[in-house]
Amino acid sequence: MPTKNQLIQTQQTELLETLKTRFHKNKHRHKNADWEKLQTKLLANPEKLWSLHQMETTGGEPDVIDYNSKTDTYTFFDCVPESPKDRRSLCYDAEALQARKENKPKNSAMEMASQMGIILLTEAQYKILQNLGEFDLKTSSWLHTPAAIRQLGGAIFGDRRYNHVFTYHNGASSYYAARGFRGCLKV
């Protein structure tokens, strides 16, 4: 019987098949990675597999974007073309959610990411993702915000418009139907 944050066998099998198909279809994202070694590592880390399942079921289409041979670490990003469908209409963090007096969203990006066992992409990671393809042409994604900006009430997000990747700012308590967040998981 699986414990909390673990998948049942059928979920694990289905997820591994989905990840394997995506991995082989998008070799340009991870030229130096080996699927068999990655699968062995995932099976040895059921909590990471659970987090990848959370990324997948919320629409993120996670894929390996880097393999570090020195640390034997695989990095997954959400690689869905538009911000993950089931992670939109969220303010930035719990503090921003608490500050809203009315029309509160159901959750915050930081809280949901934490519940999923992932972290939001940083601005630098978002640019790496955008070098692998064209993402967020119609949507935008909250990004991990530096503390100095967050302390002043703001948060940052990114998108691609006019064939250019932009980083913008907004009040952390704002939320939009077309803004979600993209996550990162290291295995």
Backbone hydrogen bonds, N-H to C=O, Kabsch-Sander energy under -0.5 kcal/mol:
donor,donor_aa,acceptor,acceptor_aa,energy
6,Q,3,T,-1.1
12,Q,8,I,-2.4
13,T,9,Q,-2.6
14,E,10,T,-2.4
15,L,11,Q,-2.7
16,L,12,Q,-2.6
17,E,13,T,-2.0
18,T,14,E,-2.2
19,L,15,L,-3.0
20,K,16,L,-2.5
21,T,17,E,-2.3
22,R,18,T,-2.3
23,F,19,L,-2.8
24,H,20,K,-2.3
25,K,21,T,-1.9
26,N,22,R,-1.6
27,K,24,H,-0.7
29,R,26,N,-2.1
30,H,27,K,-1.3
33,A,30,H,-1.6
38,L,34,D,-2.2
39,Q,35,W,-3.1
40,T,36,E,-2.0
41,K,37,K,-2.1
42,L,38,L,-2.7
43,L,39,Q,-2.6
44,A,40,T,-1.3
45,N,42,L,-1.3
48,K,45,N,-1.1
49,L,45,N,-1.8
50,W,46,P,-2.2
51,S,47,E,-1.8
52,L,48,K,-2.4
53,H,49,L,-2.0
54,Q,50,W,-2.1
55,M,51,S,-2.3
56,E,52,L,-2.5
57,T,53,H,-3.0
58,T,54,Q,-1.3
59,G,56,E,-1.8
60,G,55,M,-2.8
63,D,77,F,-2.1
65,I,75,T,-3.2
66,D,75,T,-1.1
68,N,73,T,-2.9
69,S,67,Y,-0.8
72,D,68,N,-1.3
73,T,68,N,-1.7
75,T,66,D,-2.6
76,F,74,Y,-0.5
76,F,185,L,-3.2
77,F,63,D,-2.1
78,D,183,G,-1.4
79,C,60,G,-0.8
79,C,61,E,-1.4
79,C,77,F,-0.5
80,V,60,G,-1.6
86,D,58,T,-1.7
87,R,84,P,-2.0
88,R,85,K,-0.7
89,S,176,Y,-1.6
89,S,179,R,-1.3
90,L,179,R,-0.7
91,C,107,N,-1.2
92,Y,172,A,-3.0
97,L,93,D,-2.3
98,Q,94,A,-2.7
99,A,95,E,-1.7
100,R,96,A,-1.0
100,R,97,L,-0.7
109,A,91,C,-2.8
110,M,92,Y,-2.7
112,M,108,S,-2.5
113,A,109,A,-2.5
114,S,110,M,-2.2
115,Q,111,E,-2.4
116,M,112,M,-1.7
117,G,113,A,-0.8
117,G,114,S,-0.9
118,I,113,A,-2.5
119,I,184,C,-1.9
121,L,182,R,-2.0
126,Y,122,T,-2.3
127,K,123,E,-1.7
128,I,124,A,-1.7
129,L,125,Q,-2.6
130,Q,126,Y,-2.4
131,N,127,K,-1.1
131,N,128,I,-0.6
132,L,128,I,-0.6
132,L,129,L,-1.7
135,F,133,G,-0.6
136,D,81,P,-3.0
140,S,178,A,-2.3
141,S,158,G,-2.3
142,W,180,G,-3.4
143,L,156,I,-2.7
144,H,121,L,-3.0
149,I,146,P,-0.8
150,R,146,P,-2.3
151,Q,147,A,-2.8
152,L,149,I,-0.9
153,G,150,R,-2.0
154,G,149,I,-1.9
155,A,170,N,-2.0
156,I,143,L,-0.5
157,F,168,Y,-1.5
158,G,141,S,-2.3
159,D,166,F,-1.7
160,R,136,D,-2.2
161,R,164,H,-2.4
164,H,161,R,-1.7
166,F,159,D,-2.9
166,F,164,H,-0.5
168,Y,157,F,-3.1
170,N,155,A,-2.1
172,A,153,G,-2.4
174,S,171,G,-1.8
179,R,176,Y,-1.6
180,G,140,S,-2.2
180,G,178,A,-0.5
182,R,142,W,-0.7
184,C,119,I,-2.4
185,L,76,F,-2.1
187,V,74,Y,-3.0
